[in-house]
Amino acid sequence: MTIGIVSYGAYVPRYRIKIEEIARLWGDDAEALKNGLMVYEKSVPDVDEDTATIAVEAARYAMARSGVNPSRIGAVYTGSESHPYAVKPTSTIVAQAIGTTPEMTAADFEFACKAGTAAVQACMGLVGSGMIDLGMAIGADVSQGAPGDALEYTAAAGGVACLIGRKESELAAIIEDTYSFTTDTPDFWRREGMPYPEHGGRFTGEPGYFKHVTNGAKGLLNKLGTKPEDYDYAVFHQPNGKFPSKAAKMLGFTKAQITPGLVVPKIGNTYSGSCLMGIAATLDQAKPGDRIFATAFGSGAGSDSFSITVTDRIEEIRNLAPTVSELIKDPIYIDYAKYARHKGKIRLA
C-alpha cells in the first residue's frame, strides 16, 4: 500500500534574538560561537505562545493545503519535549482546533527531538493497516536552555504538521520506507519538575548524534538498496548547522543536497520540529519526481530515517499556506531582557 504526505504546514514565531545579544550577556565570543555552531539567530515564542499554539498553527496550515474534510482524520499525535501540561494532552487541543470529530484517537509523544517523526511513523502504521483514513503527525517545541548554558544559543521555537494518508491521488509526497535505530544513550535529559534540561556536553556528539544518525541513515539506504546520489535532497536533524553538515559528509551527501532544508542558521533548533522543518522547507521548492532522504535524531537516543518521493500534487498545494521561507522572513529582533520575559526565565520567588 502506498502511504505518504497528503499535506504539511509549518509555523515559526516572528521574534528572534541574535547570538551576539546572548553572548553579550555572558561575555562569550559571539563570532567563535557563530562559526562553531553555524547558527546566527534563533526564534523566540511570543509571551502567549507555547507548544500547543504552535502545533495548532502548523496543523491549520496543513489543513489549508490539504483540501480534505477534518472529519476524515482518525488520529492526532503531537511530539514535543515542551508540552504545556504534564497531564493534559496537547493533541486534543489541536484536534478540536482543526475540527476533527470525537471519533478519533489522540496522544502526545515524547522522544526529545525525534518525537515528531515518531508520530509520523505511528500515523503511517495506522493508515497502512486501514484502522484510520488520515492521521495528523506534529512536531513542535518551545525548547529550553538554562541561562548561560550552551543550549541557550540554539534552543528555539517552531513546529511542523504532516497529514498522512494512503489515497494516491491525494499524496503530495510518497514515503517509500522508514527505518529506525535506537539505543539507551543518555546524552540529554530533563527530570520531572526540572525547568531546564541537562546534557552530557561533547557526549551528545559522537555516541549520541553521529552514531544514531549515520546508523539510521545507512540502515535505510541498505534496506532500499539506494545511494546518496540517488537523492536530490537530504535533511538531517539540525541541533546546529555544524552537525547535519558533518553527518551529510560522513554519509556521502553533498552540501548542495542539504542546503535547501538547512534552516537552523536563521531560526535555531526547533527540536521536535527540526527535521520536519527541514523536510517542509525542501518540499517548498522540490519538483515532482524529486527524492528526499531525511533522518531525525532524538537524544536518549534514536534516529528515524525516511525516503520520500515528491509527486505532481506538490505544485497544487504548495502555495495554499505560507512556505518556511515566508515564515522566516521579516523577523522582529528583541534584546535579552525581552527574551527572558518571553521565555519565563524571570521568576518571582
BELBELSUL-V212106 format. One record per residue. RES is the residue in three letters. PSI is psi in whole degrees, -180 to 180 (none if undefined). BURIAL is b if it has 24 or more other ideal C-beta (glycine too) atoms within 12 Angstrom, else e. Layout:
res = (RES & RES)
psi = (PSI & PSI)
burial = (BURIAL & BURIAL)
//
This chain:
res = (MET & THR & ILE & GLY & ILE & VAL & SER & TYR & GLY & ALA & TYR & VAL & PRO & ARG & TYR & ARG & ILE & LYS & ILE & GLU & GLU & ILE & ALA & ARG & LEU & TRP & GLY & ASP & ASP & ALA & GLU & ALA & LEU & LYS & ASN & GLY & LEU & MET & VAL & TYR & GLU & LYS & SER & VAL & PRO & ASP & VAL & ASP & GLU & ASP & THR & ALA & THR & ILE & ALA & VAL & GLU & ALA & ALA & ARG & TYR & ALA & MET & ALA & ARG & SER & GLY & VAL & ASN & PRO & SER & ARG & ILE & GLY & ALA & VAL & TYR & THR & GLY & SER & GLU & SER & HIS & PRO & TYR & ALA & VAL & LYS & PRO & THR & SER & THR & ILE & VAL & ALA & GLN & ALA & ILE & GLY & THR & THR & PRO & GLU & MET & THR & ALA & ALA & ASP & PHE & GLU & PHE & ALA & CYS & LYS & ALA & GLY & THR & ALA & ALA & VAL & GLN & ALA & CYS & MET & GLY & LEU & VAL & GLY & SER & GLY & MET & ILE & ASP & LEU & GLY & MET & ALA & ILE & GLY & ALA & ASP & VAL & SER & GLN & GLY & ALA & PRO & GLY & ASP & ALA & LEU & GLU & TYR & THR & ALA & ALA & ALA & GLY & GLY & VAL & ALA & CYS & LEU & ILE & GLY & ARG & LYS & GLU & SER & GLU & LEU & ALA & ALA & ILE & ILE & GLU & ASP & THR & TYR & SER & PHE & THR & THR & ASP & THR & PRO & ASP & PHE & TRP & ARG & ARG & GLU & GLY & MET & PRO & TYR & PRO & GLU & HIS & GLY & GLY & ARG & PHE & THR & GLY & GLU & PRO & GLY & TYR & PHE & LYS & HIS & VAL & THR & ASN & GLY & ALA & LYS & GLY & LEU & LEU & ASN & LYS & LEU & GLY & THR & LYS & PRO & GLU & ASP & TYR & ASP & TYR & ALA & VAL & PHE & HIS & GLN & PRO & ASN & GLY & LYS & PHE & PRO & SER & LYS & ALA & ALA & LYS & MET & LEU & GLY & PHE & THR & LYS & ALA & GLN & ILE & THR & PRO & GLY & LEU & VAL & VAL & PRO & LYS & ILE & GLY & ASN & THR & TYR & SER & GLY & SER & CYS & LEU & MET & GLY & ILE & ALA & ALA & THR & LEU & ASP & GLN & ALA & LYS & PRO & GLY & ASP & ARG & ILE & PHE & ALA & THR & ALA & PHE & GLY & SER & GLY & ALA & GLY & SER & ASP & SER & PHE & SER & ILE & THR & VAL & THR & ASP & ARG & ILE & GLU & GLU & ILE & ARG & ASN & LEU & ALA & PRO & THR & VAL & SER & GLU & LEU & ILE & LYS & ASP & PRO & ILE & TYR & ILE & ASP & TYR & ALA & LYS & TYR & ALA & ARG & HIS & LYS & GLY & LYS & ILE & ARG & LEU & ALA)
psi = (136 & 127 & 144 & -164 & 115 & -39 & 167 & 157 & 144 & 160 & 132 & 126 & 153 & -23 & 141 & 153 & 136 & 151 & -38 & -36 & -41 & -43 & -35 & -39 & -36 & 5 & 27 & 163 & 103 & -42 & -41 & -39 & -45 & -40 & -37 & -41 & -23 & 39 & 131 & -23 & 165 & 155 & 148 & 130 & 151 & 171 & -22 & 19 & 140 & -172 & -38 & -47 & -38 & -44 & -39 & -46 & -45 & -43 & -39 & -39 & -38 & -40 & -37 & -36 & -27 & -42 & 15 & 158 & 126 & -17 & -16 & -13 & 120 & -6 & 140 & 119 & 126 & 121 & 132 & 157 & 13 & 45 & 139 & -23 & 139 & -36 & 95 & 113 & 139 & -35 & -30 & -33 & -47 & -46 & -47 & -35 & -32 & 2 & 26 & 163 & 164 & -13 & 65 & 172 & 150 & 145 & 158 & 143 & 151 & 119 & 64 & -129 & -2 & 17 & -32 & -42 & -27 & -37 & -37 & -46 & -39 & -43 & -39 & -43 & -44 & -42 & -45 & -32 & -14 & 4 & -32 & 162 & -55 & 149 & 140 & 119 & 131 & 140 & 119 & 146 & 151 & 74 & 156 & 147 & 128 & 147 & 126 & -9 & 155 & -32 & -24 & -23 & -15 & -25 & 115 & -165 & 140 & 171 & 161 & 139 & 138 & 126 & 118 & 132 & -175 & -5 & 113 & -36 & -16 & -10 & 128 & -21 & 136 & 129 & 104 & -41 & 168 & 156 & 139 & 151 & 121 & 137 & 169 & 85 & 101 & 73 & -10 & 136 & 161 & 116 & 159 & 129 & -15 & 130 & -26 & 148 & 162 & 159 & 159 & 25 & -126 & -16 & -26 & -13 & -82 & -59 & -18 & -88 & -59 & -38 & -47 & -38 & -47 & -40 & -39 & -43 & -46 & -36 & -42 & -40 & -43 & -40 & -40 & -16 & 31 & 168 & 161 & -37 & -8 & -7 & 146 & -30 & 158 & 143 & 131 & 150 & 138 & 77 & -24 & -175 & -22 & -45 & -52 & -32 & -42 & -43 & -43 & -44 & -41 & -35 & -12 & 11 & 153 & 165 & -37 & -32 & -35 & -18 & -43 & -33 & 1 & 89 & -7 & -32 & -29 & -21 & -6 & -169 & 111 & 17 & -111 & -19 & -4 & -61 & -41 & -33 & -40 & -39 & -43 & -45 & -33 & -43 & -30 & -22 & -3 & 154 & 157 & 134 & -17 & 148 & 139 & 130 & 131 & 141 & 121 & 155 & 141 & 131 & 148 & -24 & 154 & 168 & 149 & 125 & 149 & 143 & 122 & 137 & 127 & 140 & 175 & -27 & -17 & -35 & -27 & -34 & -19 & -44 & 14 & -1 & 163 & 138 & 167 & -42 & -34 & -36 & -29 & -29 & 164 & 53 & 159 & 114 & 139 & 161 & 177 & -34 & -47 & -38 & -46 & -37 & -46 & -36 & 1 & 31 & -19 & 114 & 141 & 141 & none)
burial = (e & e & b & b & b & b & b & b & b & b & b & b & b & b & b & b & b & b & b & b & b & b & b & e & e & e & e & e & e & e & e & e & b & b & e & e & b & b & b & b & b & b & b & b & b & b & e & e & b & b & b & b & b & b & b & b & b & b & b & b & b & b & b & b & b & b & e & b & e & b & e & b & b & b & b & b & b & b & b & b & b & b & b & b & e & e & e & e & b & b & b & b & b & b & b & e & b & b & e & b & e & e & e & b & b & b & b & b & b & b & b & b & b & b & b & b & b & b & b & b & b & b & b & b & b & b & b & e & e & e & e & b & b & b & b & b & b & b & b & b & b & b & b & b & b & e & e & e & e & b & b & b & b & b & b & b & b & b & b & b & b & b & b & b & b & b & b & e & e & b & b & b & b & b & b & b & b & b & b & b & b & b & e & e & b & e & b & b & b & b & e & e & e & e & e & b & b & e & b & e & e & e & e & b & b & e & b & b & b & b & b & b & b & b & b & b & b & b & b & b & b & e & e & b & e & b & e & b & e & e & b & b & b & b & b & b & b & b & b & b & b & b & b & b & b & b & b & b & e & e & b & e & b & e & e & e & b & b & b & b & b & b & b & b & b & b & b & b & b & b & b & b & b & b & b & b & b & b & b & b & b & b & b & b & b & b & e & e & e & b & b & b & b & b & b & b & b & b & b & b & b & b & b & b & b & b & b & b & b & b & b & e & b & b & e & e & b & b & e & e & b & b & b & b & e & e & b & b & e & e & e & e & e & b & e & b & e & e & b & b & e & b & b & e & b & e & e & e & e)
//
